[in-house]
């Protein structure tokens, strides 16, 4: 089936399947500059739906949208040593503009901690100016050597949240809160199960005290870091001299956070749910939730098409995102394949006999067809869409759990990490982590919050475990 549509089956070459499906489903195309992408209308509509829910939740938690400049003086990045070291290999730097060599090179925004820190040093004077709860929707540039559409591109779209607080307690609470917002969107909207927890010291964000991530499993068993939330402590506050006078009249440095969610989540949706027919999109985010395909010949067109138009208008008024595919130049079979490729959750087929009987054929992208009364569709479809969302999440959760193992032997670790996620004890030493990565290409993904307390010996070196629980390892994108 997949080869008939030109898609390589996942089992044959998952990477090539992914490359083909994002292009052929009209989500994206390659940009003319190496590593860039053009997000096409269908792909952008999916991102907009994700963006809408995130933006709503940000505002509900007290954050305001803002915008900071794309160009950042290179000296800003050099103020926080760990930060600039982490980003130096990925920086795009402007040295000439307006026909002249610039007095100071400008980094094209890789992230905005530094420029926001510079401005906060001007804006924050007393405890009354806190907290600062900011978010911006923008694009950033990180000059990647190995790129993959949506997952790792030279420029990508994201939101970056930045907050400043009077106390460590408030800042850490914010870090956890926003990680929780992301987890809610990923589970309840994207239908992507995952493990949430702090990264190890080796894997944290450059310049952070600690980072929290959400690690999801793709259908090839690899992990995808789907979002991050960082507690930055006073590192950037000290680098940019962001001080405030507290209620006790003492000058203190603020505590800051940052957190980001990118268009790589589109790739996560594709690789978590897709199959050999193409995309399978969660209804809560799908640009088109229901497609109507009228089936007619020339002599029945005037019977079928008006009924299909009437049905489409009725469903639109209910708030369902519906598309009527009335293109005469394509056969019904072609349309069925195309909308399966594009991952539309539900399809309604309407032919002359259906119109006469007051029925339609309802097909699910997850499989199965049934004949339903058209008069029942307004009551039926909302529930079917929610059931689809639930079933999609459960399908992904079952796959994840069937490909996750607890192991206590390094030999078994090396075998199982080729197939999925491994939970194992670790000593916490960076050199040991490096050796595991060198020997298996697997990395520590996170220290899951919901993993029960346990103690044991490091999976590789045998030293006592450092985390009081098993941690998550996987090969990753």
HELIX and SHEET records of a PDB file:
HELIX    1   1 UNK A    3  UNK A    5  5                                   3    
HELIX    2   2 UNK A   14  UNK A   24  1                                  11    
HELIX    3   3 UNK A   41  UNK A   60  1                                  20    
HELIX    4   4 UNK A   74  UNK A   78  1                                   5    
HELIX    5   5 UNK A   81  UNK A   87  1                                   7    
HELIX    6   6 UNK A   88  UNK A   90  5                                   3    
HELIX    7   7 UNK A  113  UNK A  123  1                                  11    
HELIX    8   8 UNK A  127  UNK A  129  5                                   3    
HELIX    9   9 UNK A  168  UNK A  184  1                                  17    
HELIX   10  10 UNK A  185  UNK A  189  3                                   5    
HELIX   11  11 UNK A  201  UNK A  203  5                                   3    
HELIX   12  12 UNK A  235  UNK A  239  1                                   5    
HELIX   13  13 UNK A  264  UNK A  273  1                                  10    
HELIX   14  14 UNK A  298  UNK A  300  5                                   3    
HELIX   15  15 UNK A  301  UNK A  317  1                                  17    
HELIX   16  16 UNK A  332  UNK A  341  1                                  10    
HELIX   17  17 UNK A  352  UNK A  357  1                                   6    
HELIX   18  18 UNK A  374  UNK A  376  5                                   3    
HELIX   19  19 UNK A  377  UNK A  402  1                                  26    
HELIX   20  20 UNK A  410  UNK A  416  1                                   7    
HELIX   21  21 UNK A  430  UNK A  440  1                                  11    
SHEET    1   A 2 UNK A  28  UNK A  30  0                                        
SHEET    2   A 2 UNK A  37  UNK A  39 -1                                        
SHEET    1   B11 UNK A  64  UNK A  65  0                                        
SHEET    2   B11 UNK A 132  UNK A 141  1                                        
SHEET    3   B11 UNK A 155  UNK A 165 -1                                        
SHEET    4   B11 UNK A 255  UNK A 262 -1                                        
SHEET    5   B11 UNK A 223  UNK A 233 -1                                        
SHEET    6   B11 UNK A 210  UNK A 217 -1                                        
SHEET    7   B11 UNK A 195  UNK A 198 -1                                        
SHEET    8   B11 UNK A 443  UNK A 448 -1                                        
SHEET    9   B11 UNK A 471  UNK A 474 -1                                        
SHEET   10   B11 UNK A 421  UNK A 424 -1                                        
SHEET   11   B11 UNK A 404  UNK A 406  1                                        
SHEET    1   C 3 UNK A  71  UNK A  73  0                                        
SHEET    2   C 3 UNK A 100  UNK A 108 -1                                        
SHEET    3   C 3 UNK A  93  UNK A  97 -1                                        
SHEET    1   D 2 UNK A 243  UNK A 245  0                                        
SHEET    2   D 2 UNK A 251  UNK A 253 -1                                        
SHEET    1   E 5 UNK A 322  UNK A 324  0                                        
SHEET    2   E 5 UNK A 290  UNK A 295  1                                        
SHEET    3   E 5 UNK A 346  UNK A 351  1                                        
SHEET    4   E 5 UNK A 359  UNK A 364 -1                                        
SHEET    5   E 5 UNK A 369  UNK A 373 -1                                        
END                                                                             
